[in-house]
Amino acid sequence: MDLEILYQAKKSKNGIIPEDVSQQDVFTPSIWELVDKFTALQEKNLLIKNKEGLFELTKKGVNTFWYMESPLWMNLLKLLRVKPFSDIQCAMYLGEPIPAVQQALDMIRKKSYVLMSPLRKEGKLLKMYEILPDGIEQLTKSKKGEIAFVKSGDKLVVELDGGEGILYEIIDDLVNPLRMIKTISKDEIEEHK
């Protein structure tokens, strides 16, 4: 339910109230339970009340699932940590195109970060994804607090799946701060570690 509240707040232009999230069905919490959830999210600094008394996402709330500097696959892992979703649901919640989400999900599935299970629903075959222990470990290792500071002239190696890599140099250019030097072999990657 917290995800749904944050998602509705992200979609809204002016903010939301608990009644915006409330739906008349058996699975939706009562309005008083929703008010408690809004209060809890406000205490966690994920929502803030604006002048009109509506709840809006804070910067921390946006960064929960929609951190712009995170690669799509990382935001997918954060989303799937909440509960299993289909590729279409992932695209909806993250506000990303379905083909990009499917490509990212396929990549993290191959790395054993998520498990895909087919599910037949209303005559359609859905691909449901759930996070695996390796995916949770990857999320834990990739905390935002682990920021690397670099200066002009530093070298950066990006490892590719095939074992090779690309050597970059950091340059003083705000638009293109990386200058590709050359493609390097697996042995040369080890030299730069």
C-alpha positions in Angstrom: 0.0 0.0 0.0 2.9 2.4 0.7 4.1 2.0 -2.9 0.6 2.8 -4.2 0.4 5.9 -2.1 3.9 7.1 -3.2 3.0 6.3 -6.8 -0.3 8.3 -6.7 1.6 11.2 -5.1 4.2 11.1 -7.9 1.5 11.1 -10.5 -0.4 14.0 -9.1 0.5 17.5 -9.9 -0.9 19.2 -6.8 -0.8 16.5 -4.1 -3.1 13.8 -2.8 -5.3 12.9 0.2 -6.1 9.5 1.6 -9.5 9.5 -0.2 -7.6 9.6 -3.5 -6.1 6.2 -2.8 -9.2 4.7 -1.1 -11.2 2.2 -3.2 -14.3 0.4 -2.3 -13.1 -3.2 -2.2 -12.2 -5.8 0.4 -8.4 -5.4 -0.1 -8.1 -1.7 0.4 -7.5 -0.5 4.0 -10.2 1.6 5.6 -9.8 5.4 5.3 -8.5 5.5 8.9 -5.8 2.9 8.2 -4.9 5.0 5.1 -4.6 8.2 7.2 -2.2 6.2 9.5 -0.2 5.1 6.5 0.0 8.7 5.2 1.2 9.8 8.7 3.8 7.1 8.8 5.1 8.1 5.3 5.2 11.7 6.5 7.2 10.7 9.6 9.7 8.8 7.3 10.1 12.1 5.3 8.7 10.4 2.1 5.6 12.7 2.0 5.1 16.3 3.1 1.9 18.3 3.5 1.7 21.4 1.3 -0.2 24.7 2.0 -3.5 23.2 0.6 -3.3 20.3 3.1 -2.4 17.8 0.3 0.4 15.3 0.5 3.3 15.6 -2.0 6.4 13.5 -2.5 9.6 14.7 -0.9 13.0 14.3 -2.6 13.6 11.3 -0.4 10.2 9.9 -1.5 11.1 10.4 -5.2 14.5 8.7 -4.7 12.8 5.6 -3.1 11.8 4.1 -6.5 12.5 6.8 -9.1 16.1 7.9 -8.4 17.1 9.6 -11.7 20.8 8.8 -11.3 20.2 5.0 -10.7 20.1 2.8 -13.8 16.7 1.4 -14.6 17.6 -2.1 -13.5 18.5 -0.8 -10.0 15.1 1.0 -9.7 13.5 -2.3 -10.8 15.2 -4.2 -8.0 14.0 -1.6 -5.5 10.4 -2.0 -6.9 10.5 -5.8 -6.9 11.8 -5.8 -3.3 8.3 -4.6 -2.3 6.5 -7.6 -4.0 6.5 -9.5 -7.3 5.2 -7.6 -10.3 4.6 -8.2 -14.0 6.8 -6.3 -16.6 3.7 -4.2 -17.5 3.2 -3.2 -13.8 6.9 -2.4 -13.4 6.7 -0.1 -16.4 3.6 1.6 -15.0 5.0 2.2 -11.5 8.4 3.4 -12.8 6.9 5.5 -15.6 9.2 3.9 -18.1 8.5 2.5 -21.6 7.6 -1.2 -21.6 10.4 -2.3 -24.0 13.1 -0.6 -21.9 11.7 -2.3 -18.7 11.5 -5.7 -20.5 15.1 -5.3 -21.6 16.3 -4.4 -18.1 14.3 -7.2 -16.6 15.8 -9.7 -19.0 19.3 -8.4 -18.2 18.9 -8.8 -14.4 17.2 -12.1 -14.9 20.3 -13.4 -16.7 22.4 -12.2 -13.8 20.1 -14.2 -11.4 18.9 -11.0 -9.6 15.3 -11.8 -10.4 13.2 -14.9 -11.2 10.6 -14.8 -14.0 7.6 -17.0 -13.6 4.8 -17.3 -16.2 1.3 -16.6 -14.9 -1.9 -17.2 -16.9 -4.5 -14.6 -16.1 -7.7 -14.0 -18.0 -6.4 -16.0 -21.0 -3.2 -14.0 -21.2 0.3 -15.1 -20.3 2.0 -12.7 -17.9 5.6 -12.6 -17.0 5.8 -12.1 -13.2 9.2 -11.1 -11.7 10.4 -11.5 -8.1 13.7 -10.5 -6.6 16.1 -13.2 -5.6 18.7 -13.1 -2.8 21.5 -12.1 -5.3 19.3 -9.1 -6.2 18.8 -8.1 -2.6 22.6 -8.4 -2.1 23.2 -6.2 -5.1 20.8 -3.6 -3.7 22.6 -3.7 -0.4 26.0 -3.3 -2.0 24.8 -0.3 -4.1 23.8 2.1 -1.4 23.7 5.7 -2.5 26.2 6.6 0.3 29.0 4.9 -1.6 29.7 7.8 -3.9 33.1 7.8 -5.6 34.7 11.2 -6.1 36.9 11.6 -9.1 38.9 14.5 -10.5 40.1 15.4 -14.0 42.7 13.0 -15.3 41.4 10.0 -13.3 40.9 6.8 -15.3 37.7 4.7 -15.2 37.2 1.2 -16.5 33.8 -0.1 -17.5 33.6 -3.9 -17.7 31.5 -5.4 -20.4 29.7 -8.8 -20.2 32.2 -10.4 -22.7 35.1 -10.0 -20.3 36.5 -7.0 -22.1 36.2 -3.4 -21.0 36.5 0.3 -22.0 39.0 2.6 -20.5 37.8 6.2 -20.0 39.5 9.3 -18.8 37.7 12.0 -16.7 38.0 15.4 -18.4 36.9 18.9 -17.5 33.7 19.0 -19.6 30.3 19.3 -18.0 28.4 17.8 -21.0 30.8 14.9 -21.8 33.0 14.3 -18.7 34.3 11.0 -20.0 36.6 10.6 -22.9 37.0 7.1 -24.3 40.7 6.1 -24.5 40.5 2.5 -25.8 38.9 -0.9 -25.6 40.9 -3.2 -23.3 41.2 -6.9 -22.7 40.4 -8.8 -19.5 44.1 -8.9 -18.5 44.3 -5.1 -19.0 41.2 -4.6 -16.8 43.0 -6.4 -13.9 46.0 -4.0 -14.3 43.7 -1.0 -13.8 42.0 -2.3 -10.6 
